[in-house]
Amino acid sequence: MASLYRRQSGTGFGNAPAENTAPAGPAKPLKRPSQRRAKFTVQAIYDAFVRIWQRDGAQAATTRAVALEAGCSVGTLYEYFPNKEALLSGYVRHTIEVLLGRIQREVIDRTDLPWPDRVRHLVRLTCGDPALDPPYFDHAMLMREDRIAEPKHHRRFFDELRAAWRHALDACADLPTRPGDALLQTLLLAIWGARRYRVLLPDAPPAPDVWIGEMERLCLVALAATQDVA
C-alpha cells in the first residue's frame, strides 16, 4: 500500500520539479469560493467534472471540457483550478467536506434518535453507502491521489474524520459508556481502510450491503459492550 501514496518527483503539493523538466503546475485549487454565486459556480464545475469523468472517462475531463459542460468560461474555471490535477484535488476535498458536513447534520445534531440508530447512520455514511447518495469517487480517482496529496494531507483528513466520530459518539448521551480513543480509532480504521480498499477492488466480496451490515454490527457490539442492541 505504501507505493500507492508515494509521490513521483516533481509532482504533488510543494514539490520542486525534477531537473531538466518544465515546472509542474500547482496541484491544488488557487482559492476557495466565499460568496454564494462563487460557490454555485464551483459546485457546477464539480458536477460537470463528475459527469464527464463518469460518461467519457478520466482523460476526457479536461479543464476546457469541464468549463463547457458547466456553462462557464475557461477563464472563470482557471480562477479556481489552474489545471486538471488542481480540479481533482478540489473535488476530492469537496467529497471530504460533504462527508464531514453530513456527519454533523445527520448524526451529531440528531438528538432525537437513540444511539444505535445514530451509530448505524454514522457507519453507513463513513462506508459510503450507495443508498445515501455519497459524492462520486472511483478507482481512477484513487489512482491519481499521489499527484494531488502528500501523507500529511491524508493524515489531516483522518484526524478530521476521527474528530467527527468523537463528537458524534460524545453527542450520544444514552450510549452505555464513552468509548476510549483506541477503540474509536480501531473501528474507524477498520471502516475507512476497508472502504478505500474496496475502491481498489470493486468486485471483491462481500457485496456492499453485506459489508456495510457487518460494519454496523461490529460497531454496535463494540460500543454496547454487554448491552443488547438488536
Beta strands, then each sheet from edge to edge (+ up, - down):
end
